[in-house]
């Protein structure tokens, strides 16, 4: 890898294949790691910024090369290099635009996901409230007969499995129904 000004690099094609494999593995591991979509969006926006910076760098380098070649009699190899550089600049600019579109789509997905999570939380909360209401007296909040039967069945099963006796105390309150009915 040869270093150029402002972080630009030249990578030999043979090194590129090894890097692609290493990068693909790293990206796959990164994608397979559960993360918040907001973190992924932040990373994607950072990459977009780097791509935009690379476009600006390429454009600056190309402008400088053109200026130098117009001042002198350029060699054909330099002109071809400039053409390739300009083509690379266009590709990077195109990639930047596509990445920006992906980021917008990702933002929309995140918004939709948050809305769905809010709806799920509301439905879950309502379901818990409905279960509580189904198993407790509305006026007193005390467990009702259905909950008593469920708990008694579970306690009997646990008692049988453990081989221990079970005791049940029933308390009757005189005129309790009259009090709760008013």
N, C-alpha and C positions, 0 to 999 in steps of 0.2 A: 504494500500500500504506500503510494507516494503522497506526501503532504503537499497541499497547495494552500494559498492564502484563504483565510476565513473559513476553515474547516472543509474545504473541497478536497476530495480524494480521487485518485485514479487507482482502480483495482484491476489487476490482470485477470483476463477471462478465466484462466485456470483456477484462480483463487475464488472467483465468483461462484462457481458450482459448489465448492465446499461451504461457502458462506450461505448460499441459498438453503442447503440442507440444515445447517446449524440454525439459521433464522427460522425456517419452517418448524423445526422441532421446538424452538423457544416460543414461537407464536402459538403453536398447538398447545403447549403446556400452559401458556398464559391464558388462552381461551378456555381451557378445561378447568381453570381455577375459578371457583365461584367468586364473583365480585359484584359490587353495586354497579348498576348501569351508569350511574353518575361518574364513577371513577373511570369507567371505560370511555365515556364521553370526554372527560377531561383529558385522558391520554390521547384520544383521537384528535381533539382540538389542538393539543400540543404538537402532534405530528403534522397537522395541517399548517401550523405556524412555521414549523421547520421546512416544510415543502415550499411555502411561500417565500421564506428566506432564501432557499436554494434557487428559486426562480430569479429572485432579485440578484443574487450573486452571479448566476450564469449570465444574466442580461448585462451586468456590469463588466464581467470578463469579456463577453462577446463584443461589447462596445469598445473596450480598450484594445482588443485584438484588431478590430476593424480600423480603428484610428491608426494603430501602428502600421498595419499593412498598406493603408492608403498613403502614408508618408514615405514608404519605401516600395521597392519592387518585390512583391511577395512571391514566395516559392509556392508551387502548386500544392505541396503537402500541407502548408499552413492554411491555404484557402479551403482545402477539404476538411481540415480540422475545425475551422470556423463553421463550415456548413454543418458538420456533425454536432458541434456544440449548440448551434442554433436549433437543430432538430431535437436535441436533448432538452433544450430550454422549453420548446413547445410541448414535449411529452410531460415534463415536470409541471408545466402550467396546467395542462389538461388533467393530470393526476390531482393537482391542487383543487381544481373545480369539482372534480368527481368526489374528492374527499369532503369538500364543503357540503355537497349534496347529501352524502352519507351522514354527515354530522347533523344536518337538518332533520333527516329521517329518524336518526337515533333520538334526537330531542323530542320529536313527536311520539315515538314509541315510549320514551320515559314518561312523558306526560300522560299518555293513555294508561300505562302500567300503574302510575300513581293513582289515577282515577279508579281503576279496577281494584287496587288494593284498598282504597277508601270504601268502595262499595262492598267488598268482601268483609271488611271490618264491621261495617254497619249491619250486614246480614248476619254475621257471626254473633254480634252483640244482641241482635233481635232474637236469634235462635236461643241464646243463653237465657234471655229474659223469658221467652216462651217456655223453655224447659223448667225454669224456676216456678213460673206461674202454674204449670201443669202439676208440679209436685208439692206446692205449698198453698196454704189457705191465703186467699187474697186479703182478708181483713187482718188476720193476726200475723201472717208470715210464717206460721208454724208448719211443720211437715204435715201433709195430708195423708189420707188412707192409702193412696197409691204408693207413696214413698215409704210408708210404714210396711206395706206388703213386700216391696222390693228389698228393703233392708232386712226384714225378718227372714225372707227366703235366702238371702246371701248369708246371714248369720247362721241359719240352720245348716246350710251347705258347709260353711267353714267349721261348724261344730262337729258335724258328721265326719268330715275329713280329718280333723285333729283328734277325734275320739273324746271330746270334752262335752260335758253337759251344757245346756243353754238355759238360762232363766229369762222369763219375760214378766215384767211388772206392768199391769194395766191399771190406770188410775181413772176413775170416773168422777167427773165434777157435776154435782147436782145443778140443774138449771143453767149450765154453761151455754146450751143452745139458745136459750132465751136471751142471754147477754150478747151473744154474737149476732143475733138476728135483729137487734135494735140499732 
